[in-house]
Structure formats: structure tokens, C-alpha cells
Amino acid sequence: MTALVVAEHDHGTLKVATHNAVTAAAACGGEVHVLVAGQNAAAAAKQAAAIAGVSRVLHADAGSLAEQLAENVAAQVLAVAGPYGHILFPATAHGKNVAPRVAAKLDVAQVSDIIKVVSPDTFERPIYAGNAIATVQSTDRVKLITVRTTGFDAAAATGGSAAVETIAAVADSGTSGFVGREVTKSDRPELAAARIVVSGGRALGSAEKFNEVLTPLADRLGAALGASRAAVDAGYAPNDWQVGQTGKIVAPQLYIACGISGAIQHLAGMKDSKVIVAIQQGSRGADLQRGGLRTGSGRLHGGARARQGALSQRGRFRHARGWRRCPDPRRCTSSPARSVRSCVAARRSLSW
């Protein structure tokens, strides 16, 4: 059956995530149509028509769709949903806001965050922070899907010649209203779509060191800046730079991780990167390697080195025969000077 992709755009330009969703829709079989709902979005509709593999573009243009309010966009999708067997959204903040509303109205189960199309009714999606892949089969008449954009290559922006059809726009639902928007403006590439990402972790020591070390590197490479959750929580970087399970999912050509140990939550957001370079001191990048990723080694300097040195003391205890290391130092929370009896893991190890 024909698949419908709900485009994400800023009225004048399509977001790259739409191209990834088109690739996923094409893998479902049948024709691919794209819905562009907005105000003065003719330019975005024209771009959608040029995407390779798209056979038809539906363009709804009205003031009720100007701010992309989820209730109004969902109503617009429902107005055209009848003939489609698959409805796909990019798994972005906007897509995740609209898709569940459409699924509820259609009374179907949503298949979230797919990374592979096995067959028209069977899909793969990551679970447990990407540690396992679930194969999900949907028996609903309409497959309502969100697409993890890093799981699919972007469809070519040129090569298509689809017809653009203007359709009637829905009226304002009246259930919500637009108050205001605060947008962070930057000359850097968008984090989720950047070809190169430079990320920093808590080991950099401070917000000043974070900017001193990473900003010149990102400027030289033309890269987007990212951060681990620990760095964001410590105030080194803003929330919209966070990469990971609870942040943004990225898959750049090159991902440079500076002072990031590689917690599983962070790996979930960047492990699909084509090349990963980890700059660490000693074995602090072991989690990256344990996650099956090839990493390089390097050195941090200044405050970052001092902080890493302090961290390396965790799990060491003074013993009658000298300093000893806890058998499970990564989980050890005791301070260096505490006795062996304070370490649960050490007490369990008779040979320690």
C-alpha cells in the first residue's frame, strides 16, 4: 500500500529528517507521498517534490498550521489518512508530539523509533538503550510509525519530479494556542544532522575549559558541539547539546568524544557514528571499547588531567601489604583512604 510521510520543515526549507523518513517509507513498498502542512510553505513543498522516490506531494497551507501545533497537524494528517497503509513521522520532538495523537484517533498501535524495515508489517527497533533489537510485527490496517533518522540514509534531494497537489487545510482546533518561541541561533551545523560532532564530558573540569578546548576544534572542523549528560548537568553546556538516550541521537561521519567515559546512555545516542575518536587519559575510555567501538587514545591537559587523576584513585585502599585496588572499582564508591572492610566487592573476594 501507499505510504505517507509527514514532512518536518520550517515552512521555507525541509528538515533532513524528512529525507530519512522517505527512505524508510520506500522500504515499506508501494508509492511514497509526502504531506507538507504549514503556512506559506510552497518552497518546502517544492523541495519535497524533488526528493528521489516521492510520487506525490500534498500541500496544506493555512494560518492554523503556521506554528505546527500538534493538535492541528494531527487533524490534518487524519483528514488525508484514509487511503494509506503506512504513515511515517521522523522520530524528532515534533514527530513524537504529533504521531501518538494520530495513532490514538485511528485506534492503532504506534511502532516507535524503527531502524529497519524487515517487511511491510515487520520492523526492528532498539530497546534497553540500544543493547537489544526488538522485531515488532503490526497487524493493524494502518501502520503508524516513527523513524529513527540515524537508521536510514537520507533520500537524494534531487531526482524526483512529483506533482504538488493543494489540499484543503483544517480549521484551528481551538484546544491550544501559540504563546511564543525561544530559538537558539548558531552558525554551527544542527547537531542532529551534522557530519562532524565534537562532544565533551565532565572530565573537562569546567565550563571555561569546555569552551577553551572544544570550541576552537569545532570551529576548525566546521563541526557541531555536543556534550554528555554529566557535562550538561554540571552546567558546562546547554541542554540542547546533550547527546544520548535522553538527549539527541546523532550519526555523523566523524564523532570526537573528549573526556567522555562512554556510559551506556551516551553510547545509545552516538554509536551509529561512522568513525568515533575518543580522547581520554589512561583507561577511562574502556566503556567505549566495551560497547564494541574502536577508539583511539590521547591525553587531556590542565584541569581535565587533574580531575582524571582524582577519579583514578577511586576504589583503591590502604592494605597491610600496601595499596590494593578493589576488584570492582567502577562500582566502588568508597574514598581512597578507607579500609578494605568498607568495600562490599572486596569483602566478597577471598583472594583479594
RAJODA-V297915 format. One record per pair of residues at least 24 apart in sequence whose C-alpha atoms are under 10 Angstrom apart, sorted by the first residue. I is the first residue (numbers start at 0). J is the second residue. D is the distance in whole Angstrom. If there is no record, write none. Layout:
# RAJODA-V297915
I_J_D / I_J_D
This chain:
# RAJODA-V297915
0_27_8 / 0_28_7 / 0_29_5 / 0_30_7 / 0_31_9 / 0_82_8 / 0_83_7 / 0_84_5 / 0_85_7 / 0_119_9 / 0_141_10 / 1_25_9 / 1_27_9 / 1_28_7 / 1_29_5 / 1_30_5 / 1_31_6 / 1_32_7 / 1_82_8 / 1_83_5 / 1_84_6 / 1_85_7 / 1_86_9 / 2_26_10 / 2_27_8 / 2_28_8 / 2_29_7 / 2_30_6 / 2_31_5 / 2_32_6 / 2_33_8 / 2_53_10 / 2_80_10 / 2_82_9 / 2_83_6 / 2_84_6 / 2_85_5 / 2_86_6 / 2_87_7 / 2_141_10 / 2_142_9 / 3_30_9 / 3_31_6 / 3_32_5 / 3_33_6 / 3_34_7 / 3_53_10 / 3_55_9 / 3_56_9 / 3_57_10 / 3_76_9 / 3_79_9 / 3_80_8 / 3_82_9 / 3_83_6 / 3_84_8 / 3_85_6 / 3_86_5 / 3_87_6 / 3_88_9 / 3_143_10 / 4_31_7 / 4_32_6 / 4_33_5 / 4_34_6 / 4_35_9 / 4_53_10 / 4_56_10 / 4_76_10 / 4_85_8 / 4_86_6 / 4_87_5 / 4_88_6 / 4_89_8 / 4_144_10 / 4_145_10 / 5_32_9 / 5_33_6 / 5_34_5 / 5_35_7 / 5_36_8 / 5_57_10 / 5_72_9 / 5_73_10 / 5_76_8 / 5_86_7 / 5_87_6 / 5_88_5 / 5_89_8 / 5_94_8 / 5_97_10 / 5_98_9 / 6_32_10 / 6_33_6 / 6_34_6 / 6_35_5 / 6_36_8 / 6_37_10 / 6_43_9 / 6_44_9 / 6_47_8 / 6_56_10 / 6_87_9 / 6_88_7 / 6_89_8 / 6_94_9 / 7_34_9 / 7_35_8 / 7_36_9 / 7_37_10 / 7_43_9 / 7_67_9 / 7_88_8 / 7_89_8 / 7_91_9 / 7_93_8 / 7_94_8 / 8_35_8 / 8_36_9 / 8_37_8 / 8_40_8 / 8_43_7 / 8_44_9 / 8_67_9 / 8_93_10 / 9_37_8 / 9_38_9 / 9_39_10 / 9_40_8 / 9_43_8 / 9_65_9 / 9_66_9 / 9_67_9 / 10_35_9 / 10_36_8 / 10_37_6 / 10_38_6 / 10_39_6 / 10_40_4 / 10_41_8 / 10_42_7 / 10_43_6 / 10_44_9 / 10_60_10 / 10_64_10 / 10_65_8 / 10_66_10 / 10_67_10 / 11_37_10 / 11_38_9 / 11_39_8 / 11_40_6 / 11_41_7 / 11_42_5 / 11_43_5 / 11_44_9 / 11_45_10 / 11_46_9 / 12_40_8 / 12_41_9 / 12_42_7 / 12_43_5 / 12_44_9 / 12_45_9 / 12_46_7 / 12_47_9 / 13_40_10 / 13_42_9 / 13_43_5 / 13_44_8 / 13_45_10 / 13_46_7 / 13_47_7 / 13_156_10 / 14_43_9 / 14_89_10 / 14_192_9 / 15_89_10 / 15_148_9 / 15_153_7 / 15_154_9 / 15_156_9 / 15_191_9 / 15_192_7 / 16_88_9 / 16_89_6 / 16_90_8 / 16_91_8 / 16_94_10 / 16_146_9 / 16_147_9 / 16_148_6 / 16_149_9 / 16_151_10 / 16_152_10 / 16_153_8 / 16_154_10 / 16_191_9 / 16_192_8 / 17_47_9 / 17_50_10 / 17_87_10 / 17_88_8 / 17_89_6 / 17_90_10 / 17_146_10 / 17_148_8 / 17_153_8 / 17_154_9 / 18_47_9 / 18_50_7 / 18_51_9 / 18_89_9 / 18_148_9 / 18_151_9 / 18_152_8 / 18_153_5 / 18_154_5 / 18_155_7 / 18_156_7 / 19_88_10 / 19_89_8 / 19_146_8 / 19_147_8 / 19_148_5 / 19_149_8 / 19_150_8 / 19_151_6 / 19_152_6 / 19_153_4 / 19_154_6 / 19_155_9 / 20_87_7 / 20_88_7 / 20_89_6 / 20_90_9 / 20_144_10 / 20_145_8 / 20_146_6 / 20_147_8 / 20_148_7 / 20_150_10 / 20_151_8 / 20_152_9 / 20_153_8 / 20_154_8 / 21_47_10 / 21_50_8 / 21_51_9 / 21_52_8 / 21_53_8 / 21_87_8 / 21_88_9 / 21_89_9 / 21_146_10 / 21_151_9 / 21_152_9 / 21_153_8 / 21_154_6 / 21_155_10 / 22_51_9 / 22_52_8 / 22_53_10 / 22_146_10 / 22_148_10 / 22_150_10 / 22_151_6 / 22_152_7 / 22_153_6 / 22_154_5 / 22_155_9 / 23_87_8 / 23_88_10 / 23_89_10 / 23_113_9 / 23_114_8 / 23_115_8 / 23_116_7 / 23_144_10 / 23_145_10 / 23_146_7 / 23_147_9 / 23_148_9 / 23_150_9 / 23_151_7 / 23_152_9 / 23_153_9 / 23_154_9 / 24_52_9 / 24_53_10 / 24_85_8 / 24_86_8 / 24_87_7 / 24_88_10 / 24_116_9 / 24_119_9 / 24_144_10 / 24_146_9 / 25_52_7 / 25_53_9 / 25_116_10 / 25_154_9 / 26_115_9 / 26_116_6 / 26_117_8 / 26_118_8 / 26_119_8 / 26_151_10 / 27_84_10 / 27_85_8 / 27_115_10 / 27_116_7 / 27_117_8 / 27_118_7 / 27_119_5 / 27_120_8 / 27_121_9 / 27_122_10 / 28_85_10 / 28_116_10 / 28_118_8 / 28_119_7 / 29_84_10 / 29_85_10 / 29_119_9 / 30_54_6 / 30_55_8 / 30_83_10 / 31_55_7 / 31_56_9 / 31_83_10 / 31_85_9 / 31_86_10 / 31_161_10 / 32_56_6 / 32_57_7 / 32_83_9 / 32_86_10 / 32_161_9 / 32_162_10 / 33_57_6 / 33_58_8 / 33_86_10 / 33_87_9 / 33_161_10 / 33_163_9 / 34_58_6 / 34_59_8 / 34_75_9 / 34_76_8 / 34_79_9 / 34_163_10 / 34_164_10 / 34_166_10 / 35_59_6 / 35_60_8 / 35_72_10 / 35_75_10 / 35_76_10 / 35_163_10 / 35_165_10 / 36_60_6 / 36_61_8 / 36_63_10 / 36_64_6 / 36_65_8 / 36_67_8 / 36_71_9 / 36_72_7 / 36_75_8 / 36_76_9 / 36_166_10 / 36_168_8 / 36_169_10 / 37_61_6 / 37_62_8 / 37_63_8 / 37_64_5 / 37_65_5 / 37_66_8 / 37_67_7 / 37_68_10 / 37_72_9 / 37_168_9 / 38_62_6 / 38_63_8 / 38_64_6 / 38_65_5 / 38_66_8 / 38_67_9 / 38_168_10 / 39_64_10 / 39_65_8 / 40_64_10 / 40_65_9 / 41_163_9 / 41_165_10 / 44_162_10 / 44_163_7 / 44_164_9 / 44_165_10 / 45_160_9 / 45_161_9 / 45_162_9 / 45_163_7 / 46_156_7 / 46_157_8 / 46_159_9 / 46_160_10 / 46_161_10 / 47_156_8 / 47_157_9 / 47_159_9 / 47_160_9 / 47_161_8 / 47_162_10 / 47_163_9 / 48_156_9 / 48_157_9 / 48_158_9 / 48_159_6 / 48_160_6 / 48_161_5 / 48_162_7 / 48_163_7 / 49_155_9 / 49_156_6 / 49_157_5 / 49_158_6 / 49_159_4 / 49_160_5 / 49_161_7 / 49_162_9 / 50_153_10 / 50_154_7 / 50_155_6 / 50_156_5 / 50_157_5 / 50_158_6 / 50_159_5 / 50_160_8 / 50_161_8 / 51_154_6 / 51_155_5 / 51_156_6 / 51_157_6 / 51_158_5 / 51_159_4 / 51_160_8 / 51_161_9 / 52_154_8 / 52_155_9 / 52_156_10 / 52_157_10 / 52_158_8 / 52_159_6 / 52_160_9 / 52_161_9 / 53_154_9 / 53_158_9 / 53_159_6 / 53_160_8 / 53_161_6 / 53_162_9 / 54_159_8 / 54_160_7 / 54_161_5 / 54_162_7 / 54_163_9 / 55_159_10 / 55_160_9 / 55_161_5 / 55_162_5 / 55_163_6 / 55_164_8 / 56_160_10 / 56_161_7 / 56_162_6 / 56_163_5 / 56_164_6 / 56_165_8 / 56_166_10 / 57_162_9 / 57_163_6 / 57_164_5 / 57_165_6 / 57_166_6 / 57_167_10 / 58_163_7 / 58_164_6 / 58_165_5 / 58_166_6 / 58_167_9 / 58_168_9 / 59_164_9 / 59_165_6 / 59_166_5 / 59_167_6 / 59_168_5 / 59_169_8 / 60_165_8 / 60_166_8 / 60_167_8 / 60_168_6 / 60_169_9 / 61_167_9 / 61_168_6 / 61_169_8 / 61_170_8 / 61_171_9 / 62_168_9 / 62_169_10 / 62_170_9 / 62_171_8 / 63_168_8 / 63_169_7 / 63_170_6 / 63_171_5 / 63_172_8 / 63_173_9 / 63_176_10 / 64_168_8 / 64_169_8 / 64_170_9 / 64_171_8 / 65_177_10 / 66_176_9 / 66_177_7 / 66_178_10 / 66_179_10 / 66_180_10 / 67_93_8 / 67_97_9 / 67_177_9 / 68_93_9 / 68_96_9 / 68_97_9 / 68_171_9 / 68_172_10 / 68_174_10 / 68_175_8 / 68_176_8 / 68_177_8 / 69_93_8 / 69_94_9 / 69_95_10 / 69_96_6 / 69_97_5 / 69_98_9 / 69_99_10 / 69_100_8 / 69_101_10 / 69_175_9 / 70_96_9 / 70_97_7 / 70_100_8 / 70_101_9 / 70_171_9 / 70_172_7 / 70_173_9 / 70_174_7 / 70_175_8 / 70_176_10 / 71_97_9 / 71_168_9 / 71_169_7 / 71_170_8 / 71_171_6 / 71_172_6 / 71_173_9 / 71_174_9 / 71_175_9 / 72_96_10 / 72_97_7 / 72_98_10 / 72_100_10 / 72_101_9 / 72_168_10 / 72_169_9 / 72_171_10 / 72_172_10 / 73_97_6 / 73_98_7 / 73_99_9 / 73_100_6 / 73_101_6 / 73_102_9 / 73_104_9 / 73_169_10 / 74_100_9 / 74_101_8 / 74_104_9 / 74_168_9 / 74_169_7 / 74_170_9 / 74_171_9 / 74_172_8 / 75_101_10 / 75_166_10 / 75_167_9 / 75_168_7 / 75_169_6 / 75_170_9 / 76_101_7 / 76_169_10 / 77_101_7 / 77_102_9 / 77_104_8 / 77_105_8 / 77_169_10 / 78_166_10 / 78_167_9 / 78_168_9 / 78_169_8 / 79_166_9 / 79_167_10 / 80_105_9 / 80_141_9 / 81_105_10 / 81_141_9 / 82_141_9 / 83_140_9 / 83_141_7 / 83_142_9 / 84_119_9 / 84_120_10 / 84_139_9 / 84_140_6 / 84_141_5 / 84_142_6 / 84_143_9 / 85_119_9 / 85_120_9 / 85_139_10 / 85_140_9 / 85_141_6 / 85_142_5 / 85_143_6 / 85_144_7 / 86_141_7 / 86_142_6 / 86_143_5 / 86_144_6 / 86_145_9 / 87_111_10 / 87_142_8 / 87_143_6 / 87_144_5 / 87_145_6 / 87_146_7 / 88_112_10 / 88_143_8 / 88_144_6 / 88_145_5 / 88_146_6 / 88_147_9 / 88_148_10 / 89_113_10 / 89_144_8 / 89_145_5 / 89_146_5 / 89_147_7 / 89_148_6 / 90_144_9 / 90_145_5 / 90_146_5 / 90_147_5 / 90_148_7 / 90_149_10 / 90_248_10 / 91_145_8 / 91_146_9 / 91_147_8 / 91_148_8 / 91_191_10 / 91_247_9 / 91_248_9 / 92_247_10 / 94_144_10 / 94_145_7 / 94_146_9 / 95_145_7 / 95_146_10 / 98_143_7 / 98_144_8 / 98_145_7 / 99_143_9 / 99_144_10 / 99_145_10 / 101_143_8 / 102_141_9 / 102_142_9 / 102_143_6 / 102_144_9 / 105_139_10 / 105_140_10 / 105_141_8 / 105_143_9 / 106_139_9 / 106_141_9 / 107_137_9 / 107_138_9 / 107_139_6 / 107_140_8 / 107_141_7 / 107_142_8 / 107_143_7 / 108_137_8 / 108_138_9 / 108_139_7 / 108_141_9 / 108_142_8 / 108_143_7 / 108_144_9 / 109_137_9 / 109_139_10 / 109_141_10 / 109_142_7 / 109_143_5 / 109_144_6 / 109_145_8 / 110_135_8 / 110_136_9 / 110_137_8 / 110_142_7 / 110_143_6 / 110_144_5 / 110_145_7 / 110_146_9 / 111_135_10 / 111_143_8 / 111_144_6 / 111_145_5 / 111_146_7 / 111_147_8 / 112_144_7 / 112_145_5 / 112_146_5 / 112_147_5 / 112_148_8 / 112_149_10 / 112_150_9 / 113_144_7 / 113_145_6 / 113_146_5 / 113_147_6 / 113_148_9 / 113_149_10 / 113_150_8 / 113_151_9 / 114_145_10 / 114_146_7 / 114_147_6 / 114_148_8 / 114_149_8 / 114_150_4 / 114_151_7 / 115_146_9 / 115_147_9 / 115_150_7 / 115_151_8 / 116_151_10 / 124_150_9 / 125_267_9 / 126_267_10 / 127_244_10 / 127_263_10 / 127_264_10 / 127_267_9 / 128_243_9 / 128_244_6 / 128_245_10 / 128_263_7 / 128_264_6 / 128_265_9 / 128_266_8 / 128_267_5 / 128_268_9 / 129_244_9 / 129_263_9 / 129_264_9 / 129_266_8 / 129_267_6 / 129_268_9 / 129_270_9 / 130_263_9 / 130_266_10 / 130_267_8 / 130_290_9 / 147_248_8 / 147_249_10 / 148_191_9 / 148_192_9 / 148_248_8 / 148_249_9 / 148_250_9 / 149_191_9 / 149_192_9 / 149_248_7 / 149_249_7 / 149_250_6 / 149_251_9 / 149_268_10 / 149_269_9 / 149_271_7 / 149_272_9 / 150_249_10 / 150_250_9 / 150_271_8 / 183_239_9 / 185_223_10 / 186_221_10 / 186_223_9 / 187_217_9 / 187_218_8 / 187_221_7 / 187_222_7 / 187_223_6 / 187_224_8 / 188_221_8 / 188_222_7 / 188_223_5 / 188_224_9 / 189_222_9 / 189_223_7 / 189_224_9 / 189_240_10 / 190_222_9 / 190_223_5 / 190_224_7 / 190_225_7 / 190_239_9 / 190_240_7 / 190_241_9 / 190_242_9 / 190_247_8 / 190_248_9 / 190_249_7 / 190_250_10 / 190_251_9 / 191_223_9 / 191_225_10 / 191_240_10 / 191_242_9 / 191_247_7 / 191_248_7 / 191_249_5 / 191_250_8 / 191_251_8 / 192_223_9 / 192_248_10 / 192_249_7 / 192_250_8 / 192_251_7 / 193_221_9 / 193_222_7 / 193_223_6 / 193_224_9 / 193_249_8 / 193_250_8 / 193_251_6 / 193_252_8 / 193_253_9 / 193_254_10 / 194_220_10 / 194_221_9 / 194_222_7 / 194_223_8 / 194_249_9 / 194_250_8 / 194_251_4 / 194_252_5 / 194_253_7 / 194_254_9 / 194_272_9 / 194_273_10 / 195_220_7 / 195_221_7 / 195_222_5 / 195_223_6 / 195_224_9 / 195_249_10 / 195_250_9 / 195_251_5 / 195_252_6 / 195_253_5 / 195_254_6 / 195_255_8 / 195_272_9 / 195_274_10 / 196_220_9 / 196_221_9 / 196_222_5 / 196_223_5 / 196_224_6 / 196_225_7 / 196_226_10 / 196_249_8 / 196_250_9 / 196_251_7 / 196_252_8 / 196_253_6 / 196_254_5 / 196_255_6 / 196_256_8 / 196_269_10 / 196_272_9 / 196_275_10 / 197_221_10 / 197_222_6 / 197_223_6 / 197_224_5 / 197_225_6 / 197_226_8 / 197_253_8 / 197_254_6 / 197_255_5 / 197_256_6 / 197_257_8 / 197_276_9 / 198_222_10 / 198_223_8 / 198_224_6 / 198_225_4 / 198_226_5 / 198_227_7 / 198_230_10 / 198_236_10 / 198_240_9 / 198_241_9 / 198_242_8 / 198_254_8 / 198_255_6 / 198_256_5 / 198_257_6 / 198_258_9 / 198_259_8 / 198_277_10 / 199_224_8 / 199_225_7 / 199_226_5 / 199_227_6 / 199_228_10 / 199_229_10 / 199_230_7 / 199_231_10 / 199_235_9 / 199_236_9 / 199_240_10 / 199_241_10 / 199_242_10 / 199_255_8 / 199_256_6 / 199_257_5 / 199_258_6 / 199_259_6 / 199_278_10 / 200_225_9 / 200_226_6 / 200_227_5 / 200_228_8 / 200_229_7 / 200_230_5 / 200_231_8 / 200_233_10 / 200_235_9 / 200_236_9 / 200_256_8 / 200_257_6 / 200_258_5 / 200_259_5 / 200_260_8 / 200_261_9 / 200_303_10 / 201_226_9 / 201_227_7 / 201_228_9 / 201_229_6 / 201_230_5 / 201_231_8 / 201_232_9 / 201_233_7 / 201_234_9 / 201_235_8 / 201_257_9 / 201_258_7 / 201_259_7 / 201_260_9 / 201_303_9 / 201_306_9 / 201_307_10 / 202_229_9 / 202_230_8 / 202_257_8 / 202_258_5 / 202_259_7 / 202_260_9 / 202_279_9 / 202_280_10 / 202_283_10 / 202_299_9 / 202_302_8 / 202_303_5 / 202_304_8 / 202_305_9 / 202_306_6 / 202_307_6 / 202_308_10 / 202_310_9 / 203_230_8 / 203_235_9 / 203_257_8 / 203_258_6 / 203_259_9 / 203_299_8 / 203_300_9 / 203_301_9 / 203_302_7 / 203_303_4 / 203_304_8 / 203_305_10 / 203_306_8 / 203_307_9 / 204_230_9 / 204_233_9 / 204_235_8 / 204_258_9 / 204_301_9 / 204_302_6 / 204_303_5 / 204_304_9 / 204_305_9 / 204_306_7 / 204_307_9 / 205_230_9 / 205_233_8 / 205_234_8 / 205_235_6 / 205_236_10 / 205_302_8 / 205_303_8 / 206_230_9 / 206_231_10 / 206_233_8 / 206_234_7 / 206_235_4 / 206_236_7 / 207_235_8 / 208_235_9 / 208_300_10 / 208_301_9 / 208_302_8 / 208_303_8 / 209_235_6 / 209_236_8 / 209_257_9 / 209_258_10 / 209_303_9 / 210_235_8 / 210_236_9 / 212_257_9 / 212_299_10 / 212_300_9 / 213_255_10 / 213_257_8 / 216_255_10 / 217_255_10 / 222_251_10 / 222_253_9 / 222_254_9 / 222_255_10 / 223_251_10 / 223_254_10 / 224_255_10 / 225_249_10 / 225_254_10 / 225_255_9 / 225_256_9 / 226_256_9 / 226_257_9 / 226_258_10 / 226_259_9 / 226_265_9 / 227_256_9 / 227_257_10 / 227_258_9 / 227_259_7 / 227_260_9 / 227_261_9 / 227_262_9 / 227_264_9 / 227_265_6 / 227_266_10 / 227_268_10 / 228_259_10 / 228_262_10 / 228_264_9 / 228_265_8 / 229_259_9 / 229_262_10 / 229_265_10 / 230_258_10 / 230_259_9 / 241_265_9 / 241_268_9 / 242_266_9 / 242_267_9 / 242_268_6 / 242_269_7 / 243_267_6 / 243_268_4 / 243_269_7 / 243_270_9 / 244_268_5 / 244_269_9 / 248_272_10 / 250_274_9 / 251_275_9 / 255_294_10 / 256_284_9 / 256_287_10 / 256_294_10 / 257_284_10 / 257_297_9 / 257_298_9 / 257_299_8 / 258_283_8 / 258_284_8 / 258_297_10 / 258_298_9 / 258_299_7 / 258_303_8 / 258_304_10 / 258_307_9 / 259_283_8 / 259_284_7 / 259_286_9 / 259_287_9 / 260_284_5 / 260_285_7 / 260_286_6 / 260_287_7 / 260_288_10 / 261_285_8 / 261_286_5 / 261_287_5 / 261_288_8 / 261_289_9 / 261_290_8 / 261_292_10 / 262_286_6 / 262_287_8 / 262_290_9 / 263_287_9 / 263_289_10 / 263_290_8 / 266_290_8 / 266_292_9 / 279_303_10 / 279_304_9 / 279_307_9 / 280_304_8 / 280_307_7 / 280_308_9 / 280_311_10 / 281_307_9 / 281_308_9 / 281_311_9 / 282_311_9 / 283_307_8 / 283_310_9 / 283_311_8 / 309_335_10 / 311_335_10 / 312_336_10 / 314_339_10 / 314_342_8 / 314_344_10 / 314_345_10 / 315_339_9 / 315_342_10 / 316_340_10 / 316_341_9 / 316_342_9 / 316_345_10 / 323_351_8 / 324_351_9 / 325_351_8 / 326_350_10 / 326_351_7
